[in-house]
Amino acid sequence: MKIVSVKIAILDLYAGHPNQGMRGIQDILLRFREANQLKLDYQIFDVRAKNEIPNTEFDIYISSGGPGSPLESIGSEWENNYFTLIHQLEDINRNPDRLDKKYVFFICHSFQLICRQYQLGKITKRKSTSFGIFPINRTSAGKSEKFFQGLGDPFYAVDSRDWQVIEPDEEQFLAMGAKILALEKERPHVSLERCLMAIRFNTYFFGTQFHPEADPVGMKKHLLDEEKKNQIIQAHGADKYADMLQFLEDPRKLEKTQYQIIPAFLNQALLALQEAYL
């Protein structure tokens, strides 16, 4: 890969809550910079707690997960500013005279927000919290998605959420040219609709409901936290908690997801930047 200078904005939507997500994102960027010998700089913007919003001068944007309802922030100052930025990036991407297209990756809470904004489906609260390492099933479109190349079907990822996007609006998907790439694990014994787990919104915008930045080390640290351990056992039982820890004894499935999806997104963005400035 040709050495380039690239600027990345990390949009922190955790609202000051302790998390492993921000560390996971930064670890991927640092590893990617080293592996590709890039002049890669990133800046973190505390969107929800401090209303910090980047300008449009960054090349790549990664919007994190976060706690709480994706509905309660409607009309808030930070959310209005957040979507003002997203609309500005969309305008740049639609402008044929702009070669510097803007790539955005939406994770978990951010995924729910952008799905709500695009009216792609129904946003609902789950009957119970989904937390753990689960199989993710690809759709037919997902089987040819380059960001999933080399992953199994299903592949495994960390899922941590109380909310979900279900009942996709097919007409809206068609109008946007968006594609559903992955769905929640199959649950034959449960008569509930499976939620959307990954969407390619367009050439430049991509999102996952799961956490592709999660790694075995961070996940294990999270599970061993006493408060989180008690929450999991109370919600899912001691056997489920033990299964999660046992899964982490073989970290390769989770590492495969972390090493593939966001790095593939970064590669696509950087190759496009290189071609634009040749």
C-alpha positions, 0 to 999 in steps of 0.5 A, a space after each residue: 500500500 502506498 504511504 499516505 497521510 490520513 486523518 480519522 475522527 472518532 465520534 465517542 457516543 459513550 457519554 462518559 460511561 466506562 467501556 472497552 469500545 473506545 480502546 478497541 477502536 484505537 487499538 485497531 487504528 494503531 495496529 493498522 498504522 503500524 502494519 501499513 506504515 501510514 501517517 495516520 492521526 486520529 482525534 476523539 470527539 466526546 459527542 454526547 457528554 461535551 457536544 464535541 463535533 468534528 469538522 468535515 476535514 477528516 478523511 474517515 469517521 468512526 462513530 462508536 457504540 454507547 448506552 441508553 435509548 436511541 430514541 431519547 436523544 431526539 431533538 437534543 443539541 448534541 444529536 442535532 449537531 451530530 446529524 448536521 455533520 452526517 448531512 454535510 458528509 453526505 453532501 460532499 459524497 454526492 458532489 461529483 466535483 469533490 474527490 475527497 469522499 468521506 467514509 463513515 463506520 457506525 457501531 451499535 448505538 450509532 447504527 441505531 441512530 442512523 437507521 432511525 434517521 434513514 427510517 430503515 426500520 422500527 427501533 424497539 426495546 428488546 424484551 431482555 438485554 442481549 450481551 455476549 459473543 454470538 453467531 452472526 448470520 449473513 444474508 445473500 448480500 452479506 455473502 459477497 460483502 468485501 468487509 466480511 471476506 474470510 469470515 465464516 457464516 456464521 461469524 462471531 462477534 460481541 453483541 451488547 444492547 437493549 435496543 434493536 432495529 427490526 421490520 426493515 422498510 423494503 421500499 426505503 432500502 430500495 430507494 437508498 440502495 442500502 443492503 442488509 448484510 447480516 441478521 441476528 442469530 436464528 432462534 427457532 424456539 422464539 417467535 420474535 423477528 430477528 434484528 438487523 445486524 449489519 447494513 451497507 448504507 451506500 458506498 461510503 457509509 457502513 454500520 454494524 449493530 454488533 461490536 467489530 472492535 471488540 477483542 478477547 482481552 477486553 471482553 474478558 476484562 469486561 466479563 470479570 468486572 464484578 458488577 457486569 458478572 452479577 448482571 449477566 448471571 441475574 439476567 441469563 444465569 450462571 451457565 450462560 456466564 460460564 459459557 461466555 468465559 469458556 468461549 474466550 479460551 479460544 479467542 480466534 473466532 472473535 479475533 478474526 472479526 476484529 482483524 477483518 471488518 474495520 481494517 477492511 473498511 479502512 483499506 477501502 477508504 484509503 485506496 479510494 483516497 489514493 486513487 482520488 489524488 493520483 
